[in-house]
Amino acid sequence: MPINYRTDAGVAFITLDEPAKRNALSAEMIGEVSDHLAAAVADPHVRSVIIDHAGSTFCSGADLGSAKASGVEAAAGNFLALLRSIVAAPKPVIAMVDGHVRAGGMGLLSACDVAFVSPSSTFGAPEPRIGVAPALIALTVLPRLGSRAAARHLLSGDVFDAAEAARIGLVTEVADDPAAAAAAYAADLLACSPQGLAETKALLNHAILEAFDQRGSELAATSSRLFASSEAKEGMAAFLSRRRPAWAEPTDSPRSPDDD
């Protein structure tokens, strides 16, 4: 099973547990996270949810093999529904990260209400480097970032560190022990009423949910179209074979005099 689920002292823990696959978002993993989140929401003893992970990667994004098997459109729709369910859940959802976050993992992290990460965690949305765009994750990532920071990192597809993630608002706190920080925050929430938490979260996430309802289907279709394109096929083939894609210019090309 790619997910472990347990409850303890008013907290539900949803642990991504396929480290050998870098916790890639397969159809099975998306389904199980969705089911466990629904169970946590329905449990009157649960006041908050922590999404954490096994291994050195929180989530590497889409499981491309699974997406091909289930259909790209279905995979996009399922991921869209998962992100929305996290944002819409009436209980706070906390991300606990001690590792790497990439692509769809950025969307999953950003859907959570707060995020505690370790100093060694790294982040990146490499979609433009494989010929696609961060279409679905834009719904949760963009509300966390200023426009300049979003342009800098989403256009380049670069990898950045935890300090930068905190500076631009992607994460809540960089903690030496993110598990302890997440647990302490969850303990603080036990002093809050279920109604108070639900209504406050609804206020915080109103605009994000509106964006899901207004643009979700459009962006899912965009994601499916891009993944089926020739540039994406070349980009993914290049990534898997560890070579530069055909469109990539050499990074050490000589400068033209006109560049000065």
C-alpha positions in Angstrom: 0.0 0.0 0.0 1.5 3.4 -0.9 -0.1 5.2 2.0 0.0 4.7 5.8 -2.8 6.1 7.9 -3.1 6.5 11.6 -4.7 8.8 14.2 -3.2 9.9 17.5 -4.2 12.5 20.0 -6.6 14.3 17.7 -4.3 14.2 14.6 -4.7 12.1 11.5 -1.4 11.2 9.8 -1.4 10.5 6.1 2.1 9.2 5.2 3.2 8.9 1.6 5.1 5.6 1.7 6.6 4.6 -1.6 10.1 5.9 -1.2 11.4 3.6 -4.0 9.2 5.6 -6.4 10.0 8.9 -4.8 6.4 9.0 -3.6 5.2 9.7 -7.2 1.5 10.4 -7.6 0.2 7.2 -9.0 -3.6 6.6 -9.4 -3.5 4.4 -6.4 -1.7 6.9 -4.2 -4.0 9.7 -5.2 -7.0 7.5 -4.5 -5.7 6.5 -1.1 -4.8 10.0 0.0 -8.3 11.1 -1.0 -10.0 8.2 0.9 -7.9 8.8 4.1 -8.5 12.5 4.0 -12.3 11.8 3.8 -12.0 9.4 6.7 -10.1 12.1 8.8 -12.8 14.7 8.0 -15.5 12.3 9.0 -13.8 11.3 12.3 -15.1 13.6 15.1 -12.0 12.9 17.2 -9.7 14.3 14.5 -9.0 18.0 14.7 -6.2 18.3 12.1 -4.4 16.3 9.4 -0.6 15.9 8.9 0.6 14.8 5.5 4.2 13.5 5.8 6.4 11.0 4.0 8.8 8.1 4.1 12.1 8.4 2.4 14.1 11.4 1.2 11.4 12.8 -1.2 8.1 14.2 -0.1 6.6 13.8 -3.6 8.3 13.9 -7.0 5.1 14.6 -8.9 3.1 12.6 -11.4 3.8 8.9 -11.8 4.1 9.0 -15.6 3.7 5.2 -16.0 0.5 5.2 -14.0 -0.8 8.2 -15.9 -0.3 6.4 -19.2 -2.1 3.3 -17.9 -5.1 5.2 -16.5 -5.2 7.9 -19.2 -3.7 11.4 -18.9 -7.1 13.1 -18.7 -8.3 10.8 -15.9 -5.0 11.3 -14.0 -5.3 15.1 -14.3 -8.9 15.0 -13.1 -8.1 12.8 -10.1 -5.2 15.0 -9.1 -7.3 18.1 -9.5 -10.0 16.6 -7.2 -7.4 15.7 -4.6 -6.0 19.2 -4.5 -9.4 20.7 -4.1 -10.4 18.3 -1.4 -7.4 19.3 0.7 -8.2 23.0 0.2 -11.9 22.5 1.0 -11.4 20.1 4.0 -13.0 21.7 7.1 -10.0 20.7 9.1 -6.5 22.2 8.9 -4.1 20.1 6.8 -0.4 20.4 7.7 2.5 19.4 5.4 5.6 17.9 7.1 8.5 17.8 4.7 12.1 16.5 5.3 13.2 16.0 1.7 12.7 17.0 -1.9 9.5 18.4 -3.4 9.0 18.5 -7.1 6.3 19.2 -9.7 3.0 17.8 -8.5 4.5 17.6 -5.0 4.7 21.4 -5.1 0.9 21.5 -5.7 0.3 19.0 -2.9 2.4 21.0 -0.4 0.7 24.2 -1.4 -2.8 22.8 -1.0 -2.0 22.3 2.7 -2.8 25.2 5.0 0.7 25.3 6.7 4.0 23.6 5.9 6.9 22.8 8.1 10.1 21.8 6.3 13.7 20.9 7.2 16.7 23.0 6.2 17.8 20.4 3.7 14.5 20.3 1.8 14.6 21.4 -1.8 11.8 22.5 -4.1 11.2 22.9 -7.8 8.6 22.8 -10.6 10.6 21.5 -13.6 7.6 21.3 -16.0 9.0 23.8 -18.6 12.2 21.7 -18.8 10.2 18.7 -20.0 8.0 20.6 -22.4 4.9 21.2 -20.3 3.6 23.8 -17.8 2.7 23.7 -14.1 -1.0 24.0 -15.0 -2.8 22.2 -12.2 -0.4 23.1 -9.4 -0.8 26.7 -10.3 -4.2 26.6 -8.6 -2.5 26.1 -5.2 1.1 27.3 -5.7 0.3 30.8 -7.2 -1.8 32.0 -4.2 1.2 31.3 -1.9 3.7 33.3 -3.9 4.3 36.9 -5.0 4.1 37.3 -8.8 7.8 38.0 -9.2 8.9 35.0 -7.2 6.4 32.8 -9.1 7.8 34.0 -12.4 11.4 33.5 -11.4 10.9 29.9 -10.3 8.1 28.6 -12.4 9.5 29.9 -15.7 13.0 28.6 -15.1 12.0 25.3 -13.5 15.0 25.7 -11.2 15.6 24.0 -7.9 15.7 26.2 -4.7 16.4 25.6 -1.1 14.3 25.8 2.1 15.4 29.3 3.0 14.2 30.6 -0.4 10.9 28.7 0.0 10.3 30.4 3.3 11.3 33.8 1.9 8.8 33.7 -1.0 6.0 32.3 1.1 5.8 28.7 -0.2 6.4 27.2 3.2 5.4 28.3 6.7 8.6 27.6 8.7 12.0 26.0 8.2 12.5 23.9 11.3 15.5 21.7 12.4 12.9 19.1 13.4 9.9 19.6 11.1 8.0 16.6 12.6 8.2 18.2 16.1 7.2 21.6 14.7 4.1 20.1 12.9 3.1 18.1 16.0 3.4 21.2 18.2 1.2 23.2 15.8 -1.3 20.4 15.7 -1.4 20.4 19.5 -2.1 24.1 19.5 -5.1 23.5 17.2 -6.7 21.3 19.9 -7.6 24.4 21.8 -9.7 25.6 18.8 -13.3 24.5 18.2 -14.2 22.4 15.2 -16.6 25.1 14.0 -14.1 27.8 14.5 -11.4 26.0 12.5 -13.8 25.1 9.7 -15.1 28.6 9.3 -11.7 30.2 9.6 -10.3 27.9 7.0 -13.2 28.6 4.7 -12.4 32.3 5.0 -8.7 31.8 4.2 -9.3 29.5 1.2 -12.4 31.1 -0.4 -10.5 32.7 -3.3 -8.5 29.4 -4.0 -11.7 27.4 -4.2 -13.3 29.9 -6.5 -10.3 29.5 -8.8 -10.7 25.7 -8.7 -14.4 26.0 -9.7 -13.8 28.6 -12.4 -10.6 27.3 -14.0 -10.1 23.7 -12.8 -11.5 21.9 -15.8 -9.8 24.3 -18.2 -6.4 23.7 -16.6 -6.9 19.9 -16.4 -7.5 20.0 -20.2 -4.4 22.2 -20.7 -2.3 19.7 -18.7 -3.6 16.8 -20.8 -3.0 18.6 -24.0 0.5 19.5 -23.1 1.5 16.0 -21.9 0.3 14.6 -25.3 2.4 17.0 -27.3 5.5 16.2 -29.3 7.6 18.6 -27.1 6.5 16.8 -23.9 7.3 13.4 -25.4 10.8 14.6 -26.3 11.2 16.2 -22.9 10.1 13.1 -21.0 12.3 10.8 -23.2 15.3 13.1 -22.6 14.6 13.2 -18.8 14.4 9.4 -18.6 17.6 8.9 -20.6 19.4 11.7 -18.8 20.2 13.8 -21.9 19.4 17.3 -23.0 16.1 17.6 -25.0 16.4 18.6 -28.6 15.2 22.2 -28.0 17.7 23.0 -25.2 20.4 25.4 -26.2 24.0 24.7 -24.9 24.5 26.6 -21.7 28.2 27.2 -22.5 27.5 28.7 -26.0 29.8 31.7 -26.8 28.3 35.2 -26.4 27.5 37.4 -29.3 29.0 40.9 -29.4 25.4 42.1 -29.5 24.9 40.6 -26.0 27.0 43.4 -24.4 
